[in-house]
């Protein structure tokens, strides 16, 4: 299943699977973009908005930390 | 021709059966009868599902322009449900930047599609803005949530109302916070009606500042210099966490030792730390500016965490009320892969939140603390209602007490124009609490009035009156069918208050097209197969979060 920038839930799930031990504190946007683009099913040539990047990061935190 | 007037209506938060679900609406009616409205807050009220079958109740959302006072669930958690029920609504949200970032985090947590996100507008102290004909002035206040603001709302007829939000009158550790001079300036321009947080006004004196937490936490550091520390905290109430950070910096400065590193374990802590950074009030930076000492804050997944000697660590963890999947409970069960008792040094667990008296909380927390002690952790937890003692207390509330209200009354008396006296009204409480607030202002010689949910305060030609009739209060019951916020599956039932029977009654089930989708549903959607519905996954105790928010 391929996905693009707006599919932030799918991206977060895939990131968490690919990089389970990644520290998310102080992550730069460029680093997040690089990691997303490394995902095999990611297919989107457009530039992500700040809102999209925030959404991906926030969702990744929730799927990446077993809490609540 | 209608008489132009401005009305304030409590849509939620002034409840007969407890506090929570805060929402207020201000409406201006022009001479030609046209009306314009804005809403302040749209929160959630806790329900005991075992008794009612309902997870939460949310306040109505009656306007497309929404001002948010702060990022606690009893003021904001209704919004995402209203978006799901009406995703096409062009919602504009005006809030401090921290509240904005926090809202965004909450919306992504539940998977709100990007295209359904509301439009956020960041507000700042001193920068007035216009919304739907109203001129709005945000004024910083201090609360346990950073970025808390009061709103002065001036309607087209010049009526000025101030909703102080949740507040206390001492300084904030993060952000601007309460400033007597600033509040005095607001009263000097004339405020016709002022609405005050009544949560703690039945208690005497002034709620202590976060300085008291810093002093109490420094004592703990002094008495446990070699211990590996784990501190339970509530992420959204980050003012208290900042007081701990300052304590660490000051202690390091005073003793010439290396400051401990804060290691965050738990999604909400990592999230809030980032929200603070994005709002320009990051804790490391703010602490360095204030003390000259850099205190590092990292997350538990950072490989650097393992290299830090145990006696230089403070694990900040979630789960002060023993929530099953939160960090502290998992440590107590030996299931937290990041945190274990250290060998060769003492281990100290400070649960920085008193037990909230609800359900089996006390038993759950007792069991967790006992399990930690069995692992070798020495434990500390504040007692609810214990007197504040300088140098001992390490937890304070974000809600003002009677002394804080007296201070507001004094600021009004000293500044308000002689021909424009303020009427004070207690909100954010039950009858006993709101009445207590009004008695305090009355005792200080101020004008007061009293309203319940669905009752209006009407200001016309400078006269302030309570509407003699009470409207039909409404709310929406939220039933989380699978108790899993990561895979949302909600039912919504509109309820109305029957004033004769004095009880809430179901009106109708709200039909809606689901936009908060589970992983399976999203996969099926992308394949064009429609709705899926796998249940299970992580349990998320949102009800407890809402309850904690309204008491902090």
Interface residues (C-beta under 8 A of the other chain):
Chain A: X1 X3 X6 X7 X8 X9 X10 X13 X21 X22 X23 X24 X25 X26 X51 X52 X54 X55 X57 X58 X59 X61 X62 X63 X64 X65 X66 X67 X68
Chain B: X101 X104 X105 X108 X109 X111 X113 X114 X115 X117 X264 X265 X266 X267 X268 X270 X271 X273 X274 X277 X278 X297 X298 X299 X301 X302 X303 X318 X319 X323 X325 X326 X327 X330 X486 X519 X522 X523 X526 X527 X538 X539 X540 X541 X545
